Amino acid sequence: MKHFVIVVPLTVLSACGSTTSSITSGPQQVSLASFADGFSVVRRVDTNSNLASAATVSSVSTARVPTTVIPDEDPFEIQVSQLELRLETASGKVYASDTLVLNGDTYDVKMFLEDDSSTQLISALNTSDNKKWTIVSGDAPSNLPTGIATYSGQNLIATTDNSVSGGGTFTMSVNFHEDSGSLIATSTTANSTLTGNFTVDPSTGYFSGDNLTLNAPALSGGTSNAIIYGSFHGSGASGVSGLYYDDASAPLMNGAIIGTKQ
């Protein structure tokens, strides 16, 4: 089975140490982290979304992006009609294009759509500068449950220089009553494992954790502290997505998950 990922874009307002960007009647974006290599991790909320996977027009995305400026032709808005169906799996479909042109640049794009939840992963590599947009998205969350729920789905991990990548799976347990959870994400092809805990913000349906453990050959010593940001999706939190990376000024690894409540 093959697996794939997505990323983001913004005006400037200061709020709780984050940078928020917006376009009139368009997406709003918050910068969650910035790195020495020029990349950022952002959360984007769009109330007029055109996501391929979305059942509604309100969406939430988490992404690793090479710029926090929203371009005219936005990688967030890539549609399946622009791509070719390459693979059907037990849980979804993979679409791709080696020659998608956005803003005059050619992108190598892979998109994975989950069949059972409103989640998608997009990996869009600009072939001219070798910079990749990694984006995970889905319907905005609503009506969060109050008990314990489990999730499973796709895991994609790659080195940030795009030299090594691998697909795999993840499982997640969430206690919505206590606003906490744990997960494990593995990839046999990349020889990687992510484990750890996170907290859930019940007012938004977002989650985050800054004390996870990532094991991967590309890391110094083979292991590192890791950080994850993500969101639950849809009514009753039927889906989930997240983006993780090693805790460094210029991370060496970047991973993403999308999945469905079991």
C-alpha atoms as an extended CHARMM CRD file, in Angstrom:
* protein
*
       262  EXT
         1         1  MET       CA              0.0000000000        0.0000000000        0.0000000000  PROA      1               0.0000000000
         2         2  LYS       CA              1.2450000000        3.5000000000       -0.8270000000  PROA      2               0.0000000000
         3         3  HSD       CA              0.6530000000        6.5590000000        1.3430000000  PROA      3               0.0000000000
         4         4  PHE       CA              0.8930000000       10.3430000000        0.8790000000  PROA      4               0.0000000000
         5         5  VAL       CA              0.5750000000       13.9990000000        2.4990000000  PROA      5               0.0000000000
         6         6  ILE       CA             -0.3790000000       18.0880000000        2.4000000000  PROA      6               0.0000000000
         7         7  VAL       CA              0.4280000000       21.9290000000        3.5560000000  PROA      7               0.0000000000
         8         8  VAL       CA             -0.7080000000       25.7550000000        3.8400000000  PROA      8               0.0000000000
         9         9  PRO       CA             -1.1060000000       29.8020000000        3.6360000000  PROA      9               0.0000000000
        10        10  LEU       CA             -2.3070000000       34.3250000000        5.1830000000  PROA      10              0.0000000000
        11        11  THR       CA             -2.5750000000       38.9980000000        6.8740000000  PROA      11              0.0000000000
        12        12  VAL       CA             -0.6770000000       39.7330000000       10.0230000000  PROA      12              0.0000000000
        13        13  LEU       CA             -2.1330000000       39.9680000000       13.5240000000  PROA      13              0.0000000000
        14        14  SER       CA             -0.4480000000       38.9580000000       16.7230000000  PROA      14              0.0000000000
        15        15  ALA       CA             -2.3410000000       36.5070000000       18.9210000000  PROA      15              0.0000000000
        16        16  CYS       CA             -0.8690000000       34.4020000000       21.7060000000  PROA      16              0.0000000000
        17        17  GLY       CA              2.5410000000       34.5280000000       20.0650000000  PROA      17              0.0000000000
        18        18  SER       CA              1.2530000000       33.1960000000       16.7510000000  PROA      18              0.0000000000
        19        19  THR       CA              1.0230000000       34.9670000000       13.4150000000  PROA      19              0.0000000000
        20        20  THR       CA             -2.4080000000       34.9990000000       11.8160000000  PROA      20              0.0000000000
        21        21  SER       CA             -2.9770000000       35.7540000000        8.1650000000  PROA      21              0.0000000000
        22        22  SER       CA             -6.1850000000       36.2190000000        6.2830000000  PROA      22              0.0000000000
        23        23  ILE       CA             -7.6210000000       37.1850000000        2.9610000000  PROA      23              0.0000000000
        24        24  THR       CA            -11.0110000000       38.8910000000        2.7980000000  PROA      24              0.0000000000
        25        25  SER       CA            -13.6710000000       36.1670000000        2.6440000000  PROA      25              0.0000000000
        26        26  GLY       CA            -10.8290000000       33.7010000000        2.2630000000  PROA      26              0.0000000000
        27        27  PRO       CA             -8.6690000000       31.4130000000        4.3840000000  PROA      27              0.0000000000
        28        28  GLN       CA             -7.2670000000       32.3500000000        7.7680000000  PROA      28              0.0000000000
        29        29  GLN       CA             -3.9020000000       30.9420000000        8.7550000000  PROA      29              0.0000000000
        30        30  VAL       CA             -1.9200000000       30.7340000000       11.9870000000  PROA      30              0.0000000000
        31        31  SER       CA              1.8200000000       30.0530000000       12.0660000000  PROA      31              0.0000000000
        32        32  LEU       CA              2.4920000000       27.2880000000       14.6110000000  PROA      32              0.0000000000
        33        33  ALA       CA              6.2650000000       27.0060000000       14.1220000000  PROA      33              0.0000000000
        34        34  SER       CA              9.0150000000       28.5180000000       11.9620000000  PROA      34              0.0000000000
        35        35  PHE       CA             12.3620000000       26.9510000000       11.0850000000  PROA      35              0.0000000000
        36        36  ALA       CA             15.8710000000       27.9650000000       10.0940000000  PROA      36              0.0000000000
        37        37  ASP       CA             15.4140000000       26.4780000000        6.6150000000  PROA      37              0.0000000000
        38        38  GLY       CA             12.6340000000       28.9590000000        5.8080000000  PROA      38              0.0000000000
        39        39  PHE       CA              9.7630000000       26.4960000000        6.2070000000  PROA      39              0.0000000000
        40        40  SER       CA              6.8390000000       26.9190000000        8.6080000000  PROA      40              0.0000000000
        41        41  VAL       CA              4.0900000000       24.7610000000       10.0570000000  PROA      41              0.0000000000
        42        42  VAL       CA              0.7140000000       26.4600000000        9.7440000000  PROA      42              0.0000000000
        43        43  ARG       CA             -2.9180000000       25.8150000000       10.5700000000  PROA      43              0.0000000000
        44        44  ARG       CA             -5.3740000000       27.0630000000        7.9930000000  PROA      44              0.0000000000
        45        45  VAL       CA             -9.1190000000       27.4910000000        8.4610000000  PROA      45              0.0000000000
        46        46  ASP       CA            -11.1980000000       28.0690000000        5.3530000000  PROA      46              0.0000000000
        47        47  THR       CA            -14.9380000000       28.7850000000        5.5200000000  PROA      47              0.0000000000
        48        48  ASN       CA            -15.2560000000       28.6750000000        1.7390000000  PROA      48              0.0000000000
        49        49  SER       CA            -13.2880000000       25.5020000000        1.1240000000  PROA      49              0.0000000000
        50        50  ASN       CA            -13.0680000000       23.5470000000       -2.1010000000  PROA      50              0.0000000000
        51        51  LEU       CA            -11.2720000000       20.4850000000       -0.7170000000  PROA      51              0.0000000000
        52        52  ALA       CA            -11.6350000000       17.3410000000       -2.7750000000  PROA      52              0.0000000000
        53        53  SER       CA            -12.4800000000       15.2760000000        0.3140000000  PROA      53              0.0000000000
        54        54  ALA       CA            -14.7030000000       17.7040000000        2.1970000000  PROA      54              0.0000000000
        55        55  ALA       CA            -18.3880000000       17.1070000000        2.8120000000  PROA      55              0.0000000000
        56        56  THR       CA            -18.8640000000       20.7560000000        3.8980000000  PROA      56              0.0000000000
        57        57  VAL       CA            -17.3890000000       24.1150000000        2.8950000000  PROA      57              0.0000000000
        58        58  SER       CA            -15.6070000000       24.6260000000        6.2430000000  PROA      58              0.0000000000
        59        59  SER       CA            -12.2060000000       22.9500000000        6.4710000000  PROA      59              0.0000000000
        60        60  VAL       CA             -9.1420000000       22.8000000000        8.7170000000  PROA      60              0.0000000000
        61        61  SER       CA             -5.6410000000       22.0740000000        7.4060000000  PROA      61              0.0000000000
        62        62  THR       CA             -2.2540000000       21.5840000000        9.0310000000  PROA      62              0.0000000000
        63        63  ALA       CA              0.7220000000       21.9590000000        6.7430000000  PROA      63              0.0000000000
        64        64  ARG       CA              4.4640000000       22.3580000000        6.3340000000  PROA      64              0.0000000000
        65        65  VAL       CA              4.9750000000       25.1270000000        3.7980000000  PROA      65              0.0000000000
        66        66  PRO       CA              7.9560000000       26.9380000000        2.2080000000  PROA      66              0.0000000000
        67        67  THR       CA              6.1210000000       30.2790000000        2.4180000000  PROA      67              0.0000000000
        68        68  THR       CA              3.3400000000       31.7420000000        4.5470000000  PROA      68              0.0000000000
        69        69  VAL       CA              2.0770000000       33.8380000000        1.6280000000  PROA      69              0.0000000000
        70        70  ILE       CA             -0.9910000000       32.3630000000       -0.0650000000  PROA      70              0.0000000000
        71        71  PRO       CA             -0.2120000000       32.1880000000       -3.8020000000  PROA      71              0.0000000000
        72        72  ASP       CA             -2.7410000000       32.8790000000       -6.5430000000  PROA      72              0.0000000000
        73        73  GLU       CA             -2.8030000000       29.2010000000       -7.5000000000  PROA      73              0.0000000000
        74        74  ASP       CA             -2.9270000000       27.5780000000       -4.0790000000  PROA      74              0.0000000000
        75        75  PRO       CA             -1.6380000000       24.0120000000       -3.4630000000  PROA      75              0.0000000000
        76        76  PHE       CA             -4.3610000000       23.7370000000       -0.7920000000  PROA      76              0.0000000000
        77        77  GLU       CA             -6.9740000000       23.9030000000       -3.5270000000  PROA      77              0.0000000000
        78        78  ILE       CA             -5.6180000000       21.1270000000       -5.7690000000  PROA      78              0.0000000000
        79        79  GLN       CA             -8.5260000000       19.0490000000       -7.0830000000  PROA      79              0.0000000000
        80        80  VAL       CA             -8.7900000000       15.4260000000       -8.2170000000  PROA      80              0.0000000000
        81        81  SER       CA             -9.9200000000       16.7190000000      -11.6270000000  PROA      81              0.0000000000
        82        82  GLN       CA             -6.3590000000       18.0380000000      -12.0750000000  PROA      82              0.0000000000
        83        83  LEU       CA             -4.8390000000       14.6270000000      -11.2720000000  PROA      83              0.0000000000
        84        84  GLU       CA             -4.9220000000       11.0230000000      -12.4720000000  PROA      84              0.0000000000
        85        85  LEU       CA             -6.2090000000        8.0930000000      -10.4180000000  PROA      85              0.0000000000
        86        86  ARG       CA             -3.1090000000        5.9590000000       -9.7810000000  PROA      86              0.0000000000
        87        87  LEU       CA             -4.1620000000        3.4760000000       -7.0860000000  PROA      87              0.0000000000
        88        88  GLU       CA             -7.2110000000        2.2510000000       -5.1640000000  PROA      88              0.0000000000
        89        89  THR       CA             -6.6490000000        0.7990000000       -1.6980000000  PROA      89              0.0000000000
        90        90  ALA       CA             -8.8890000000       -0.7180000000        0.9520000000  PROA      90              0.0000000000
        91        91  SER       CA             -9.3050000000        2.6920000000        2.6230000000  PROA      91              0.0000000000
        92        92  GLY       CA             -9.0490000000        5.2420000000       -0.1550000000  PROA      92              0.0000000000
        93        93  LYS       CA             -7.6410000000        6.4100000000       -3.4660000000  PROA      93              0.0000000000
        94        94  VAL       CA             -4.3090000000        7.8490000000       -4.6070000000  PROA      94              0.0000000000
        95        95  TYR       CA             -4.2830000000       10.5480000000       -7.2770000000  PROA      95              0.0000000000
        96        96  ALA       CA             -1.1520000000       12.0400000000       -8.8200000000  PROA      96              0.0000000000
        97        97  SER       CA              0.3900000000       14.2360000000      -11.4690000000  PROA      97              0.0000000000
        98        98  ASP       CA              4.0590000000       14.6700000000      -12.3690000000  PROA      98              0.0000000000
        99        99  THR       CA              3.4530000000       17.8830000000      -14.2950000000  PROA      99              0.0000000000
       100       100  LEU       CA              0.8550000000       20.0420000000      -12.5190000000  PROA      100             0.0000000000
       101       101  VAL       CA              1.5970000000       23.7230000000      -13.1740000000  PROA      101             0.0000000000
       102       102  LEU       CA              0.8420000000       26.2450000000      -10.4010000000  PROA      102             0.0000000000
       103       103  ASN       CA              1.9500000000       29.8820000000      -10.5940000000  PROA      103             0.0000000000
       104       104  GLY       CA              4.2070000000       29.0210000000      -13.5450000000  PROA      104             0.0000000000
       105       105  ASP       CA              6.0740000000       26.2520000000      -11.6610000000  PROA      105             0.0000000000
       106       106  THR       CA              5.7720000000       22.5100000000      -12.2480000000  PROA      106             0.0000000000
       107       107  TYR       CA              4.7690000000       20.3450000000       -9.2720000000  PROA      107             0.0000000000
       108       108  ASP       CA              4.9890000000       16.6130000000       -8.6430000000  PROA      108             0.0000000000
       109       109  VAL       CA              1.7340000000       16.0190000000       -6.7330000000  PROA      109             0.0000000000
       110       110  LYS       CA              0.3360000000       13.0430000000       -4.8380000000  PROA      110             0.0000000000
       111       111  MET       CA             -3.0430000000       13.1040000000       -3.0960000000  PROA      111             0.0000000000
       112       112  PHE       CA             -4.5380000000       10.4240000000       -0.8440000000  PROA      112             0.0000000000
       113       113  LEU       CA             -8.2790000000       10.5890000000       -0.1020000000  PROA      113             0.0000000000
       114       114  GLU       CA             -9.7310000000        8.5680000000        2.7780000000  PROA      114             0.0000000000
       115       115  ASP       CA            -13.0310000000        6.8760000000        1.8420000000  PROA      115             0.0000000000
       116       116  ASP       CA            -14.4510000000        6.7090000000        5.3760000000  PROA      116             0.0000000000
       117       117  SER       CA            -13.6970000000       10.2100000000        6.6530000000  PROA      117             0.0000000000
       118       118  SER       CA            -13.4100000000       13.7010000000        5.2250000000  PROA      118             0.0000000000
       119       119  THR       CA             -9.6110000000       13.7210000000        5.3100000000  PROA      119             0.0000000000
       120       120  GLN       CA             -6.9100000000       14.0200000000        2.6770000000  PROA      120             0.0000000000
       121       121  LEU       CA             -3.1260000000       14.2310000000        2.3670000000  PROA      121             0.0000000000
       122       122  ILE       CA             -1.3260000000       16.1970000000       -0.3180000000  PROA      122             0.0000000000
       123       123  SER       CA              2.3420000000       16.2210000000       -1.1790000000  PROA      123             0.0000000000
       124       124  ALA       CA              3.2100000000       18.9090000000       -3.7320000000  PROA      124             0.0000000000
       125       125  LEU       CA              6.9060000000       19.1150000000       -4.6840000000  PROA      125             0.0000000000
       126       126  ASN       CA              8.0210000000       22.1390000000       -6.6860000000  PROA      126             0.0000000000
       127       127  THR       CA             10.4340000000       20.5560000000       -9.1620000000  PROA      127             0.0000000000
       128       128  SER       CA             12.2390000000       23.8510000000       -9.8550000000  PROA      128             0.0000000000
       129       129  ASP       CA             13.4190000000       24.5140000000       -6.2710000000  PROA      129             0.0000000000
       130       130  ASN       CA             12.8350000000       21.0550000000       -4.6790000000  PROA      130             0.0000000000
       131       131  LYS       CA             10.6000000000       22.5830000000       -1.9810000000  PROA      131             0.0000000000
       132       132  LYS       CA              7.6200000000       20.5140000000       -0.8760000000  PROA      132             0.0000000000
       133       133  TRP       CA              4.2090000000       21.5380000000        0.4290000000  PROA      133             0.0000000000
       134       134  THR       CA              2.9110000000       18.8710000000        2.8350000000  PROA      134             0.0000000000
       135       135  ILE       CA             -0.7700000000       19.2900000000        3.7390000000  PROA      135             0.0000000000
       136       136  VAL       CA             -3.3450000000       17.3430000000        5.7580000000  PROA      136             0.0000000000
       137       137  SER       CA             -6.9350000000       18.5560000000        5.6800000000  PROA      137             0.0000000000
       138       138  GLY       CA            -10.5440000000       17.7290000000        6.4230000000  PROA      138             0.0000000000
       139       139  ASP       CA            -13.9420000000       19.0810000000        7.4330000000  PROA      139             0.0000000000
       140       140  ALA       CA            -13.9600000000       21.4140000000       10.4260000000  PROA      140             0.0000000000
       141       141  PRO       CA            -14.7100000000       19.4480000000       13.6400000000  PROA      141             0.0000000000
       142       142  SER       CA            -18.0550000000       19.6340000000       15.4460000000  PROA      142             0.0000000000
       143       143  ASN       CA            -19.9140000000       17.7890000000       18.2070000000  PROA      143             0.0000000000
       144       144  LEU       CA            -16.8280000000       16.2200000000       19.7920000000  PROA      144             0.0000000000
       145       145  PRO       CA            -17.5820000000       12.9760000000       21.6490000000  PROA      145             0.0000000000
       146       146  THR       CA            -17.1690000000       12.7350000000       25.4290000000  PROA      146             0.0000000000
       147       147  GLY       CA            -15.8120000000        9.2080000000       25.8430000000  PROA      147             0.0000000000
       148       148  ILE       CA            -12.8990000000        7.1590000000       24.5490000000  PROA      148             0.0000000000
       149       149  ALA       CA            -12.3660000000        6.7350000000       20.8100000000  PROA      149             0.0000000000
       150       150  THR       CA             -9.7920000000        4.9650000000       18.6820000000  PROA      150             0.0000000000
       151       151  TYR       CA             -8.5150000000        5.9730000000       15.2470000000  PROA      151             0.0000000000
       152       152  SER       CA             -6.3880000000        4.3390000000       12.5790000000  PROA      152             0.0000000000
       153       153  GLY       CA             -5.1800000000        5.2100000000        9.1150000000  PROA      153             0.0000000000
       154       154  GLN       CA             -2.3000000000        6.2870000000        6.9120000000  PROA      154             0.0000000000
       155       155  ASN       CA              1.1510000000        7.5110000000        7.9580000000  PROA      155             0.0000000000
       156       156  LEU       CA              3.6320000000        9.1720000000        5.6040000000  PROA      156             0.0000000000
       157       157  ILE       CA              7.1270000000       10.2010000000        6.6470000000  PROA      157             0.0000000000
       158       158  ALA       CA              9.9810000000       11.7340000000        4.6430000000  PROA      158             0.0000000000
       159       159  THR       CA             13.2700000000       13.4910000000        5.1430000000  PROA      159             0.0000000000
       160       160  THR       CA             12.9050000000       17.2370000000        4.7100000000  PROA      160             0.0000000000
       161       161  ASP       CA             15.4500000000       17.1690000000        1.8640000000  PROA      161             0.0000000000
       162       162  ASN       CA             13.0770000000       14.7250000000        0.0630000000  PROA      162             0.0000000000
       163       163  SER       CA             15.7740000000       12.0630000000       -0.2990000000  PROA      163             0.0000000000
       164       164  VAL       CA             13.9510000000        9.3220000000        1.6490000000  PROA      164             0.0000000000
       165       165  SER       CA             10.2270000000        8.6590000000        2.1610000000  PROA      165             0.0000000000
       166       166  GLY       CA              8.0330000000        5.8330000000        3.3290000000  PROA      166             0.0000000000
       167       167  GLY       CA              4.4230000000        4.9530000000        4.0200000000  PROA      167             0.0000000000
       168       168  GLY       CA              2.8800000000        3.1050000000        6.9130000000  PROA      168             0.0000000000
       169       169  THR       CA              0.0420000000        3.1900000000        9.4150000000  PROA      169             0.0000000000
       170       170  PHE       CA             -0.9160000000        4.7220000000       12.7440000000  PROA      170             0.0000000000
       171       171  THR       CA             -3.2510000000        3.9920000000       15.6390000000  PROA      171             0.0000000000
       172       172  MET       CA             -4.5220000000        6.5540000000       18.1330000000  PROA      172             0.0000000000
       173       173  SER       CA             -6.4900000000        6.3850000000       21.3850000000  PROA      173             0.0000000000
       174       174  VAL       CA             -8.2830000000        9.5290000000       22.5800000000  PROA      174             0.0000000000
       175       175  ASN       CA            -10.0120000000       10.1970000000       25.8950000000  PROA      175             0.0000000000
       176       176  PHE       CA            -12.2260000000       13.1570000000       25.0200000000  PROA      176             0.0000000000
       177       177  HSD       CA            -13.4600000000       13.3890000000       28.6150000000  PROA      177             0.0000000000
       178       178  GLU       CA             -9.9040000000       14.0410000000       29.8160000000  PROA      178             0.0000000000
       179       179  ASP       CA             -8.8110000000       15.9510000000       26.6660000000  PROA      179             0.0000000000
       180       180  SER       CA             -5.8330000000       13.6830000000       26.0860000000  PROA      180             0.0000000000
       181       181  GLY       CA             -4.6130000000       10.9350000000       23.8010000000  PROA      181             0.0000000000
       182       182  SER       CA             -1.7280000000        8.7660000000       22.6400000000  PROA      182             0.0000000000
       183       183  LEU       CA             -0.5650000000        7.4390000000       19.2910000000  PROA      183             0.0000000000
       184       184  ILE       CA              1.9290000000        5.2320000000       17.5230000000  PROA      184             0.0000000000
       185       185  ALA       CA              2.8270000000        5.7340000000       13.8620000000  PROA      185             0.0000000000
       186       186  THR       CA              5.1380000000        3.3400000000       12.0570000000  PROA      186             0.0000000000
       187       187  SER       CA              6.6950000000        2.9270000000        8.6330000000  PROA      187             0.0000000000
       188       188  THR       CA              8.5190000000       -0.2760000000        7.7230000000  PROA      188             0.0000000000
       189       189  THR       CA              9.8620000000        1.2120000000        4.4820000000  PROA      189             0.0000000000
       190       190  ALA       CA             11.3090000000        4.2580000000        6.2600000000  PROA      190             0.0000000000
       191       191  ASN       CA             12.2340000000        2.2280000000        9.3630000000  PROA      191             0.0000000000
       192       192  SER       CA             10.5760000000        4.8680000000       11.5710000000  PROA      192             0.0000000000
       193       193  THR       CA              8.3750000000        4.9430000000       14.6790000000  PROA      193             0.0000000000
       194       194  LEU       CA              6.5850000000        7.8340000000       16.3750000000  PROA      194             0.0000000000
       195       195  THR       CA              5.1400000000        7.3260000000       19.8660000000  PROA      195             0.0000000000
       196       196  GLY       CA              3.8030000000        9.6190000000       22.5540000000  PROA      196             0.0000000000
       197       197  ASN       CA              0.9680000000       11.5990000000       24.0760000000  PROA      197             0.0000000000
       198       198  PHE       CA             -0.9040000000       14.7640000000       23.1780000000  PROA      198             0.0000000000
       199       199  THR       CA             -3.5950000000       17.0620000000       24.5370000000  PROA      199             0.0000000000
       200       200  VAL       CA             -6.9200000000       18.0220000000       22.9290000000  PROA      200             0.0000000000
       201       201  ASP       CA             -8.4360000000       21.5120000000       22.9790000000  PROA      201             0.0000000000
       202       202  PRO       CA            -12.1650000000       20.7720000000       23.4290000000  PROA      202             0.0000000000
       203       203  SER       CA            -13.1330000000       24.2980000000       22.3300000000  PROA      203             0.0000000000
       204       204  THR       CA            -11.6200000000       23.8520000000       18.8500000000  PROA      204             0.0000000000
       205       205  GLY       CA            -11.1190000000       20.1320000000       18.2140000000  PROA      205             0.0000000000
       206       206  TYR       CA             -7.3860000000       20.7180000000       17.6360000000  PROA      206             0.0000000000
       207       207  PHE       CA             -4.6540000000       18.6560000000       19.3220000000  PROA      207             0.0000000000
       208       208  SER       CA             -0.9340000000       19.0430000000       19.9420000000  PROA      208             0.0000000000
       209       209  GLY       CA              1.9870000000       17.4180000000       21.7220000000  PROA      209             0.0000000000
       210       210  ASP       CA              5.6050000000       18.4930000000       22.1940000000  PROA      210             0.0000000000
       211       211  ASN       CA              7.1120000000       15.5180000000       23.9950000000  PROA      211             0.0000000000
       212       212  LEU       CA              6.7880000000       12.5790000000       21.6020000000  PROA      212             0.0000000000
       213       213  THR       CA              9.6280000000       10.2680000000       20.5500000000  PROA      213             0.0000000000
       214       214  LEU       CA             10.5900000000        9.8180000000       16.8920000000  PROA      214             0.0000000000
       215       215  ASN       CA             12.9680000000        7.0490000000       15.8180000000  PROA      215             0.0000000000
       216       216  ALA       CA             14.3490000000        7.2240000000       12.2710000000  PROA      216             0.0000000000
       217       217  PRO       CA             17.7590000000        6.4850000000       10.6740000000  PROA      217             0.0000000000
       218       218  ALA       CA             18.1440000000       10.0480000000        9.3540000000  PROA      218             0.0000000000
       219       219  LEU       CA             18.1060000000       11.5140000000       12.8680000000  PROA      219             0.0000000000
       220       220  SER       CA             21.3050000000       12.1010000000       14.8150000000  PROA      220             0.0000000000
       221       221  GLY       CA             21.6540000000        9.0770000000       17.0620000000  PROA      221             0.0000000000
       222       222  GLY       CA             18.5470000000        7.6140000000       15.4520000000  PROA      222             0.0000000000
       223       223  THR       CA             16.0760000000        9.2460000000       17.8450000000  PROA      223             0.0000000000
       224       224  SER       CA             14.7010000000       12.6850000000       18.7140000000  PROA      224             0.0000000000
       225       225  ASN       CA             12.0220000000       14.4980000000       20.6430000000  PROA      225             0.0000000000
       226       226  ALA       CA              9.1170000000       15.2170000000       18.2830000000  PROA      226             0.0000000000
       227       227  ILE       CA              6.2130000000       17.6540000000       17.9920000000  PROA      227             0.0000000000
       228       228  ILE       CA              2.7670000000       17.0620000000       16.5040000000  PROA      228             0.0000000000
       229       229  TYR       CA             -0.0810000000       19.3980000000       15.5420000000  PROA      229             0.0000000000
       230       230  GLY       CA             -3.4300000000       18.2810000000       14.1800000000  PROA      230             0.0000000000
       231       231  SER       CA             -7.2000000000       18.4050000000       14.1720000000  PROA      231             0.0000000000
       232       232  PHE       CA            -10.1920000000       16.1430000000       14.4130000000  PROA      232             0.0000000000
       233       233  HSD       CA            -12.6350000000       16.4050000000       11.5250000000  PROA      233             0.0000000000
       234       234  GLY       CA            -16.3460000000       16.1810000000       10.8490000000  PROA      234             0.0000000000
       235       235  SER       CA            -19.3480000000       15.7160000000       13.0900000000  PROA      235             0.0000000000
       236       236  GLY       CA            -18.5460000000       13.5790000000       16.1200000000  PROA      236             0.0000000000
       237       237  ALA       CA            -14.8230000000       13.7860000000       15.2500000000  PROA      237             0.0000000000
       238       238  SER       CA            -15.2150000000       11.0330000000       12.6490000000  PROA      238             0.0000000000
       239       239  GLY       CA            -11.8000000000       11.7700000000       11.1580000000  PROA      239             0.0000000000
       240       240  VAL       CA             -8.3790000000       12.9920000000       12.2630000000  PROA      240             0.0000000000
       241       241  SER       CA             -5.2340000000       14.4120000000       10.6750000000  PROA      241             0.0000000000
       242       242  GLY       CA             -1.8940000000       15.6320000000       11.9520000000  PROA      242             0.0000000000
       243       243  LEU       CA              1.6020000000       16.7520000000       11.0210000000  PROA      243             0.0000000000
       244       244  TYR       CA              4.7340000000       15.8460000000       13.0210000000  PROA      244             0.0000000000
       245       245  TYR       CA              8.4660000000       16.5640000000       12.8990000000  PROA      245             0.0000000000
       246       246  ASP       CA             11.6330000000       16.2420000000       14.9590000000  PROA      246             0.0000000000
       247       247  ASP       CA             12.1390000000       19.0720000000       17.4510000000  PROA      247             0.0000000000
       248       248  ALA       CA             15.0260000000       21.0050000000       15.8660000000  PROA      248             0.0000000000
       249       249  SER       CA             15.7620000000       24.4670000000       14.4830000000  PROA      249             0.0000000000
       250       250  ALA       CA             15.7800000000       22.8560000000       11.0250000000  PROA      250             0.0000000000
       251       251  PRO       CA             13.9530000000       19.4960000000       11.2700000000  PROA      251             0.0000000000
       252       252  LEU       CA             15.3360000000       16.5180000000        9.3540000000  PROA      252             0.0000000000
       253       253  MET       CA             12.0610000000       14.5420000000        9.2700000000  PROA      253             0.0000000000
       254       254  ASN       CA              8.4790000000       15.4730000000        8.4210000000  PROA      254             0.0000000000
       255       255  GLY       CA              5.5030000000       13.1490000000        8.8230000000  PROA      255             0.0000000000
       256       256  ALA       CA              1.7330000000       13.2290000000        8.4190000000  PROA      256             0.0000000000
       257       257  ILE       CA             -1.2560000000       11.1190000000        9.3980000000  PROA      257             0.0000000000
       258       258  ILE       CA             -4.8900000000       10.9290000000        8.2670000000  PROA      258             0.0000000000
       259       259  GLY       CA             -7.4270000000        8.4580000000        9.5390000000  PROA      259             0.0000000000
       260       260  THR       CA            -10.8900000000        7.4490000000       10.6650000000  PROA      260             0.0000000000
       261       261  LYS       CA            -12.6080000000        6.7480000000       13.9770000000  PROA      261             0.0000000000
       262       262  GLN       CA            -13.1230000000        3.0100000000       14.4460000000  PROA      262             0.0000000000
